[in-house]
Amino acid sequence: MKIPFLSFDHINAPIKVELSNAFNDFINSGWYILGDRLKTFESEYAQYNGTKYCAGVGNGLDAIIIALKACNIGPGDEVIVPSNTYIATWLAITNVGATPIPVEPRVETYNINPDLIEEKITSATKGILPVHLYGQSCEMDKIMAIANKHNLFVIEDNAQSQGATFNGKMTGSFGHINATSFYPGKNLGAYGDAGAITSDSEELIEMCKVIRNYGSRIKYFNEIKGFNSRLDELQACLLSIKLKHLNEMNSLRIEVAQKFNESLKNVGDLILPVEAVGSKAVYHLYVVRTKMRDKLQKHLSEKGIGTLIHYPKPPHLQEAYSELNYKIGDFPIAEEIAETCLSLPIYPGLNDEQINYISNQIKEFYNA
Ligand SMILES: *Cc1c(COP(=O)(O)O)cnc(C)c1O
């Protein structure tokens, strides 16, 4: 049996006609950038996410960069960030000229350990950038309490967790300003690059809208040096269609995760995902850990099963960050996760036969 790591078939099939109708209307509209389709999606996504405002931007990396800029975070400032995130989170901080201050995750949840944040706060600290990794919320109650005590901005990276909650509240609605990505493979994926910023602050979102559009509020008058990073009308109208199905698609992911949790319990040295108290995950990824990761990945590949590693090298050991002079051993939890993690296929439409096949091939690996 061949099982790809990711398939969009089940997500696209029921909305194909709706998508092509929207595409035709979009072509005929003659308005392709910053129009009514974007405004509509922005208000729909803000409402879905439980925030007052939303600004659509070109991609998830730009969303974090623009959010940081709106908070006036730049050279000389420090931003606290997990040691085990996707590189984009760090890139956003260094792109605005600030310094990433890594904090280790809890090894059980893979999310930033709030108990380790306060010791990293200095007079230069301006913000905390928690990442809801793999589809699970960080412990936002503790993080917000620390931020309020020290008067810091919280900028959530919600790229992997659209629809996840902590104590019943949506990720992307806790921080002062929050960023997300609609990269095709995310839980809410566009048909190309797209991203968004959410906030309850009208002032911050207005500033993001100025930054995304050349630093201009009034055409040809530029108050700051901005970017060109707008969410296309085309992606906006397709995202509006997909947003209506997001909760249902997230439920299907959760069902797959529960089936893996059952069938992979007590198999070999496998460590399965753990949800923190109060957190309801949406399983962007289903990540297991094993000391035999590379061998297991090879075995599954030989059996036709696609897997990926999120991520094989933590940011502090990347060549791009050699200037920070970190070395192996500086963030041992992030390094251990990088050496042992393996993402199994998980997406809406992954059926029982496929889930059983994957589980059985994993059991066979450990029995051999
Ligand atoms: C995907 C992702 C991003 C970046 O999003 P893009 O749209 O690809 O730029 C940032 N942070 C995390 C955690 C992500 O998974």
The ligand as an SDF file (V2000), in Angstrom:
LIG
                    3D

 15 15  0  0  0  0  0  0  0  0999 V2000
    4.7260   27.4170    8.3420 C   0  0  0  0  0  0  0  0  0  0  0  0
    5.2330   28.1260    9.5230 C   0  0  0  0  0  0  0  0  0  0  0  0
    5.6440   29.4610    9.4700 C   0  0  0  0  0  0  0  0  0  0  0  0
    5.8250   30.2250    8.2010 C   0  0  0  0  0  0  0  0  0  0  0  0
    4.7500   30.2760    7.3520 O   0  0  0  0  0  0  0  0  0  0  0  0
    4.9560   30.5470    5.7880 P   0  0  0  0  0  0  0  0  0  0  0  0
    3.5880   30.8670    5.3120 O   0  0  0  0  0  0  0  0  0  0  0  0
    5.5100   29.2930    5.1880 O   0  0  0  0  0  0  0  0  0  0  0  0
    5.8930   31.6960    5.6470 O   0  0  0  0  0  0  0  0  0  0  0  0
    6.0220   30.0790   10.6410 C   0  0  0  0  0  0  0  0  0  0  0  0
    6.0040   29.4170   11.8210 N   0  0  0  0  0  0  0  0  0  0  0  0
    5.6470   28.1300   11.8990 C   0  0  0  0  0  0  0  0  0  0  0  0
    5.6610   27.4600   13.2320 C   0  0  0  0  0  0  0  0  0  0  0  0
    5.2490   27.4270   10.7660 C   0  0  0  0  0  0  0  0  0  0  0  0
    4.9210   26.1400   10.8600 O   0  0  0  0  0  0  0  0  0  0  0  0
  1  2  1  0
  2  3  1  0
  2 14  2  0
  3  4  1  0
  3 10  2  0
  4  5  1  0
  5  6  1  0
  6  7  2  0
  6  8  1  0
  6  9  1  0
 10 11  1  0
 11 12  2  0
 12 13  1  0
 12 14  1  0
 14 15  1  0
M  END
$$$$
